[in-house]
Amino acid sequence: MSDAAVPPAAAPVPVTLLRIFTEFLIIGGTSFGGVVPYLRGGLVTRTGWLDDREFVEMLSICQSLPGLNATNMAVLVGQKLRGPLGALVAIVAMCLPGAVLMYVVGVFYRQHGDHAAVTGALKGVAAAAVGLILSTVVQLGKKSLDGSADFIFVLVTVVAVMGFHVSVPVALLGVGAAAILWHRPKAPTP
C-alpha cells in the first residue's frame, strides 16, 4: 500500500482560552469542600483533557508543591493545553468564584457568625466535604493501586503523617523513594 492511499490524521484542534476559562470557572464555582472530585469530573470525565493516570500524576505533583491543589492543577492543565497564557487563564478562572464568594461570606459571617444555624450549616458542609474526598480517594485508588505493596505504601504514609506527625514532604520523599525501589524494572533472570 502506498503512502498516498492513507489520509494524514487531522491535527487535534487546540482548546480555546475561552473554553479553559469557562471550564475552570465552573469547577471553581461548583467545588465545595474538597475540590479533587470536581477536578476529576471536569478534567477527566467531562472534557477528556486528561485520562485517570495523567490526572493522578498531576495531582501527585500538585499535592507535593506548596499552595492549593486546585490552583496548582489549574496551572499544570492550563500550561499543558495552551502554554503560559493557558495557565494564567486557568488560575484566574479557578480562583475568581471562590474569591468573590469568600468576600460575601466573610461579610455575612462577621455580622451573623455567632448564630447557631450558621454554626450548624458550617458543620454540615464540613461533613459533606469529607465524604466527597473519601469518595474520590476510593475511585482513584481503584485505578492507581495495583498490588498489596501499593496499599502498604499508602498505609505507611498515612501512619507517618497522622500518627508520627512527619511532615508531608518528608513522608512523600521517604515512601516515594521506597516505592520507586520496589517498582523499579527488574533485571531479567537468565
Contacts in CASP RR format, 6 or more apart in sequence:
PFRMAT RR
TARGET T0000
AUTHOR 0000-0000-0000
METHOD contacts of the structure
MODEL  1
MSDAAVPPAAAPVPVTLLRIFTEFLIIGGTSFGGVVPYLRGGLVTRTGWL
DDREFVEMLSICQSLPGLNATNMAVLVGQKLRGPLGALVAIVAMCLPGAV
LMYVVGVFYRQHGDHAAVTGALKGVAAAAVGLILSTVVQLGKKSLDGSAD
FIFVLVTVVAVMGFHVSVPVALLGVGAAAILWHRPKAPTP
14 81 0 8 1.000
14 82 0 8 1.000
15 49 0 8 1.000
15 81 0 8 1.000
15 82 0 8 1.000
17 82 0 8 1.000
17 85 0 8 1.000
17 86 0 8 1.000
17 89 0 8 1.000
20 77 0 8 1.000
20 78 0 8 1.000
20 81 0 8 1.000
20 82 0 8 1.000
20 86 0 8 1.000
20 89 0 8 1.000
20 90 0 8 1.000
20 93 0 8 1.000
21 89 0 8 1.000
21 90 0 8 1.000
21 92 0 8 1.000
21 93 0 8 1.000
22 93 0 8 1.000
23 42 0 8 1.000
23 43 0 8 1.000
23 46 0 8 1.000
23 47 0 8 1.000
23 93 0 8 1.000
24 74 0 8 1.000
24 89 0 8 1.000
24 90 0 8 1.000
24 91 0 8 1.000
24 93 0 8 1.000
24 94 0 8 1.000
25 93 0 8 1.000
25 94 0 8 1.000
25 96 0 8 1.000
25 97 0 8 1.000
26 42 0 8 1.000
27 35 0 8 1.000
27 38 0 8 1.000
27 39 0 8 1.000
27 42 0 8 1.000
27 43 0 8 1.000
27 70 0 8 1.000
27 94 0 8 1.000
28 35 0 8 1.000
28 38 0 8 1.000
28 70 0 8 1.000
28 93 0 8 1.000
28 94 0 8 1.000
28 95 0 8 1.000
28 96 0 8 1.000
28 97 0 8 1.000
28 98 0 8 1.000
29 97 0 8 1.000
29 98 0 8 1.000
29 101 0 8 1.000
30 38 0 8 1.000
31 37 0 8 1.000
31 38 0 8 1.000
31 39 0 8 1.000
31 70 0 8 1.000
32 125 0 8 1.000
32 128 0 8 1.000
32 129 0 8 1.000
33 125 0 8 1.000
33 126 0 8 1.000
33 128 0 8 1.000
33 129 0 8 1.000
33 132 0 8 1.000
33 133 0 8 1.000
34 129 0 8 1.000
34 132 0 8 1.000
34 133 0 8 1.000
35 68 0 8 1.000
35 69 0 8 1.000
35 70 0 8 1.000
36 59 0 8 1.000
36 69 0 8 1.000
36 132 0 8 1.000
36 133 0 8 1.000
36 136 0 8 1.000
37 132 0 8 1.000
37 133 0 8 1.000
37 135 0 8 1.000
37 136 0 8 1.000
39 55 0 8 1.000
39 59 0 8 1.000
39 69 0 8 1.000
39 70 0 8 1.000
39 73 0 8 1.000
40 52 0 8 1.000
40 55 0 8 1.000
40 136 0 8 1.000
40 139 0 8 1.000
40 140 0 8 1.000
43 49 0 8 1.000
43 50 0 8 1.000
43 55 0 8 1.000
43 73 0 8 1.000
43 77 0 8 1.000
44 50 0 8 1.000
44 51 0 8 1.000
44 52 0 8 1.000
44 55 0 8 1.000
49 77 0 8 1.000
49 80 0 8 1.000
49 81 0 8 1.000
50 58 0 8 1.000
50 77 0 8 1.000
52 140 0 8 1.000
52 143 0 8 1.000
52 144 0 8 1.000
53 143 0 8 1.000
53 144 0 8 1.000
55 140 0 8 1.000
56 140 0 8 1.000
56 143 0 8 1.000
56 144 0 8 1.000
58 73 0 8 1.000
58 76 0 8 1.000
58 77 0 8 1.000
59 69 0 8 1.000
59 73 0 8 1.000
59 140 0 8 1.000
61 72 0 8 1.000
61 76 0 8 1.000
62 69 0 8 1.000
62 72 0 8 1.000
62 73 0 8 1.000
62 76 0 8 1.000
63 69 0 8 1.000
63 168 0 8 1.000
63 172 0 8 1.000
64 168 0 8 1.000
64 169 0 8 1.000
64 172 0 8 1.000
65 72 0 8 1.000
70 94 0 8 1.000
71 91 0 8 1.000
71 94 0 8 1.000
71 95 0 8 1.000
74 87 0 8 1.000
74 90 0 8 1.000
74 91 0 8 1.000
74 93 0 8 1.000
74 94 0 8 1.000
75 87 0 8 1.000
75 90 0 8 1.000
75 91 0 8 1.000
76 87 0 8 1.000
77 90 0 8 1.000
78 86 0 8 1.000
78 87 0 8 1.000
78 89 0 8 1.000
78 90 0 8 1.000
79 86 0 8 1.000
79 87 0 8 1.000
81 90 0 8 1.000
82 89 0 8 1.000
109 118 0 8 1.000
112 118 0 8 1.000
113 119 0 8 1.000
144 150 0 8 1.000
145 151 0 8 1.000
145 154 0 8 1.000
149 179 0 8 1.000
149 182 0 8 1.000
150 179 0 8 1.000
153 175 0 8 1.000
153 176 0 8 1.000
153 178 0 8 1.000
153 179 0 8 1.000
153 182 0 8 1.000
156 175 0 8 1.000
156 178 0 8 1.000
157 171 0 8 1.000
157 172 0 8 1.000
157 175 0 8 1.000
160 166 0 8 1.000
160 171 0 8 1.000
160 175 0 8 1.000
161 167 0 8 1.000
161 168 0 8 1.000
161 171 0 8 1.000
END
